[in-house]
Amino acid sequence: MLILALAAGVLWLWRGRLELRLLAPLMVIALFVEAGLGAALVLARESAVLLALHFGSSLILFTSVLLVALLVNELGRWDSLRDRPTPIGFRWLTLGLLVFTYVVGYLGAYTRLRGVELACDQWPICRAGTPVPGLDAAAGVNFRHRLAALVLVGGAIWLFAWARRIRRARPDLYRGAGWALALVLAQAAAGAVVVFTRVDGVSQMLHAGLVALLFGALCYVALHTLPRPAAARTAIRVSKRTASSSPAAV
């Protein structure tokens, strides 16, 4: 009910913004997909694939709500920084990391739901005597997730270093990339905690929560690499011309 009310309110109050017109229906669609997958899981409890899809759809639902909240609070402030140019390579790097994070999240969910988190019972190596296992057994599923996470950490460092070089012109990208780097490092540490605590429930929730926040941070950066819709830029220019021609300005 809260999500339906939020979507209705957004479409009523800010229907002039293209991003919000897209995000509001996305929230509702993701909500019902999540509910449908939950119903399917009641009937097929042992399906690791369905459980992974359930986790993936929850990322979409969480991030769409997060972006709506951030965008509404940034209107007229940080949102206007999107009119400044963004290096095309930075945009593609952000989008690539965003997609890859989604893949890593699925791999992690699948690893959890296959019950092979401790197939690699050491960290960062797989296990004593077998630092790098084969990729076809249970340990291989776990180790692939670790390798993907390592690539993601490297990509986040690259994104942050690039954002730091352009931080004077684009402090919004620098802020978002900084959050993404902090979260991916925290996510790696949480993965180690999962191993050391032998898959304690709190460590699992921490691991899942951090990947949701990381995905949201990268979505924020991706949104800010895109220019505002033409209608939003035109509205600002018209507002400025109106203010300059008012009697008070004269």
C-alpha positions in Angstrom: 0.0 0.0 0.0 2.8 2.4 0.8 4.5 1.8 -2.6 1.2 2.3 -4.5 0.6 5.5 -2.5 4.1 6.7 -3.3 3.7 6.0 -7.0 0.4 7.8 -7.1 1.8 10.8 -5.3 4.8 11.1 -7.5 2.7 10.9 -10.7 0.4 13.6 -9.2 3.0 16.0 -8.0 5.9 15.6 -10.3 4.4 14.1 -13.5 6.3 16.7 -15.5 9.6 14.9 -14.9 10.3 12.0 -17.3 12.5 10.1 -14.8 9.7 10.0 -12.2 7.1 9.0 -14.8 9.3 6.0 -15.5 10.3 5.1 -12.0 6.8 5.3 -10.5 5.4 2.5 -12.7 8.6 0.5 -12.3 8.1 0.5 -8.6 4.6 -0.9 -9.0 5.7 -3.5 -11.6 8.6 -4.7 -9.4 6.3 -4.9 -6.5 3.9 -7.3 -8.2 6.7 -9.3 -9.7 8.2 -9.7 -6.2 4.8 -10.8 -4.9 4.3 -13.2 -7.8 7.7 -14.8 -7.2 6.9 -15.0 -3.5 3.8 -16.9 -4.4 5.7 -19.2 -6.7 8.2 -19.9 -4.0 5.5 -21.2 -1.7 4.7 -23.8 -4.3 8.4 -24.6 -5.2 10.4 -24.0 -2.0 13.5 -25.9 -3.3 14.0 -23.8 -6.4 17.3 -22.0 -6.1 16.6 -20.2 -9.4 13.3 -18.8 -8.2 14.9 -17.6 -5.0 17.7 -15.9 -6.9 15.1 -14.2 -9.1 13.2 -13.2 -6.0 16.4 -11.5 -4.7 17.0 -9.8 -8.1 13.5 -8.4 -8.3 13.9 -7.0 -4.8 17.0 -5.1 -5.9 14.9 -3.4 -8.7 12.1 -2.6 -6.2 14.4 -1.1 -3.6 16.5 0.9 -6.1 13.4 2.4 -7.8 12.1 3.6 -4.5 15.6 4.9 -3.5 16.0 6.8 -6.8 12.6 8.4 -6.5 13.4 9.6 -3.0 16.8 11.0 -4.0 15.5 12.6 -7.2 12.6 14.4 -5.4 15.0 15.7 -2.7 17.6 16.9 -5.3 15.2 18.8 -7.6 16.5 22.3 -8.1 19.9 21.5 -6.4 22.2 18.6 -7.2 19.8 17.6 -10.0 20.9 20.6 -12.0 24.5 19.3 -12.1 23.3 16.8 -14.7 23.3 19.5 -17.3 27.1 19.6 -17.2 28.9 17.4 -19.6 29.9 13.8 -18.6 32.8 11.9 -20.2 31.2 9.2 -22.4 33.7 6.6 -21.1 32.7 7.4 -17.5 29.0 6.8 -18.4 29.8 3.4 -20.1 31.9 2.4 -17.1 29.1 3.2 -14.7 26.6 1.3 -16.8 28.9 -1.7 -17.1 29.5 -1.8 -13.3 25.8 -1.5 -12.7 25.0 -4.6 -14.9 27.9 -6.5 -13.5 26.8 -5.7 -9.9 23.4 -7.2 -10.7 25.1 -10.4 -12.0 27.3 -10.6 -8.9 24.2 -10.2 -6.8 22.6 -13.1 -8.6 25.7 -15.3 -8.3 25.8 -14.5 -4.5 22.1 -15.4 -4.1 22.5 -18.6 -6.1 25.6 -19.5 -4.0 23.6 -19.0 -0.9 20.5 -20.9 -2.1 22.6 -23.8 -3.3 23.9 -24.0 0.2 27.6 -23.9 -0.9 28.8 -20.8 1.0 31.3 -22.9 3.0 32.4 -25.0 0.0 35.3 -22.5 0.2 35.8 -22.4 4.0 38.7 -19.9 4.0 39.1 -16.3 2.9 40.4 -14.9 0.6 41.7 -18.3 -0.6 39.2 -21.1 -1.1 40.5 -23.6 1.4 43.7 -25.0 2.9 45.6 -27.0 0.3 43.2 -25.8 -2.5 43.5 -22.0 -2.9 42.0 -22.1 -6.4 39.5 -25.0 -6.9 38.1 -26.3 -10.1 35.1 -24.5 -11.5 32.7 -27.4 -11.9 32.1 -28.5 -8.3 30.3 -26.7 -5.4 33.6 -24.9 -4.5 33.7 -23.7 -8.1 30.3 -22.0 -7.8 31.5 -20.2 -4.6 34.9 -19.3 -6.1 33.3 -17.8 -9.3 31.3 -15.5 -7.0 34.5 -14.4 -5.3 36.3 -13.7 -8.6 33.4 -11.7 -9.8 33.4 -9.7 -6.6 37.1 -9.0 -7.0 36.5 -7.7 -10.5 33.7 -5.5 -9.1 36.1 -4.0 -6.4 38.6 -3.2 -9.1 35.9 -1.5 -11.3 34.7 0.6 -8.3 38.2 1.8 -7.6 38.6 2.8 -11.3 35.2 4.6 -11.2 36.2 6.5 -8.0 39.6 7.5 -9.4 38.0 8.8 -12.5 35.3 10.7 -10.6 38.0 12.3 -8.4 39.6 13.8 -11.5 36.4 15.5 -12.5 35.1 16.3 -9.0 35.3 20.1 -9.4 32.9 20.1 -12.3 30.9 17.1 -11.2 30.8 16.8 -7.4 27.6 14.7 -7.7 29.5 11.9 -9.6 32.3 12.1 -7.1 29.9 11.7 -4.2 28.1 8.8 -5.8 31.3 7.0 -6.8 32.7 7.5 -3.3 29.6 5.8 -1.8 29.9 3.0 -4.3 33.6 2.3 -3.4 32.9 2.4 0.3 30.0 0.0 -0.1 31.8 -2.5 -2.3 34.7 -2.6 0.2 32.2 -3.1 3.0 30.5 -5.8 0.9 33.8 -7.7 0.5 34.4 -7.5 4.3 30.9 -8.8 4.9 31.7 -11.7 2.6 34.7 -12.6 4.8 32.5 -12.3 7.9 30.0 -14.7 6.4 32.8 -17.3 6.1 34.4 -16.6 9.5 31.1 -16.8 11.3 30.1 -20.0 9.4 27.1 -18.3 7.7 25.6 -16.6 10.7 22.2 -15.2 10.0 23.2 -11.6 10.9 26.2 -11.7 8.5 24.0 -13.0 5.7 21.5 -10.1 6.2 24.4 -7.6 6.3 25.8 -9.1 3.1 22.5 -8.9 1.3 21.7 -5.4 2.6 25.1 -4.0 1.4 24.7 -5.3 -2.1 21.3 -3.6 -2.3 22.9 -0.3 -1.2 25.8 -0.7 -3.6 23.4 -1.3 -6.5 21.4 1.8 -5.5 24.6 3.9 -5.3 25.6 2.8 -8.8 22.1 3.5 -10.1 22.4 7.0 -8.7 25.7 7.6 -10.5 24.2 6.2 -13.7 21.3 8.5 -13.4 23.6 11.5 -13.0 25.6 10.6 -16.0 22.5 11.3 -18.1 21.4 14.8 -18.9 18.1 16.1 -17.5 15.2 15.9 -19.9 14.8 18.8 -22.2 11.5 19.8 -20.6 13.3 20.2 -17.2 16.0 22.4 -18.7 13.5 24.5 -20.5 11.5 25.1 -17.4 14.5 26.4 -15.5 15.4 28.8 -18.4 11.8 30.1 -18.6 11.8 30.6 -14.8 15.0 32.6 -14.9 13.8 34.8 -17.8 10.5 35.5 -15.9 12.4 36.5 -12.8 14.8 38.8 -14.7 11.9 40.6 -16.4 9.8 41.1 -13.2 9.3 44.7 -11.8 11.4 43.9 -8.8 14.3 42.9 -11.0 13.9 46.1 -13.0 
